[in-house]
């Protein structure tokens, strides 16, 4: 699905997604990634949502988000209790949703200049 927005020049916007890639700006991402207004991290483990664990949070938390969106792939899945507890202890919000919903929600929030980071999984 292609998303059409009027881009702000200084922020990363998600322009489209499919089962095999996420288009962020003009960059095609074919694996798990983290995106925020100013950062795009494509070299990030875990490879799938099933592998996502508390030790993977540091790269996301380094971006100082007030909210983390989890794009969990083709179906909505929920973060584990240890992940939720780690974020609650840091007072960071968490929302888990299907990849497409996470991409759309991220674009709205980042254009509102919210401190949001999205952790996106293709599988």
Secondary structure by P-SEA (a helix, b strand, c coil): ccccccccccccccccccccccccccccccccccccccccccccccccccccccccaaaaaaacccbbbbbcccbbbbbcaaaaaaaaaacbbbbbbcaaaaaaaaaaaaaaccbbbbbcccc
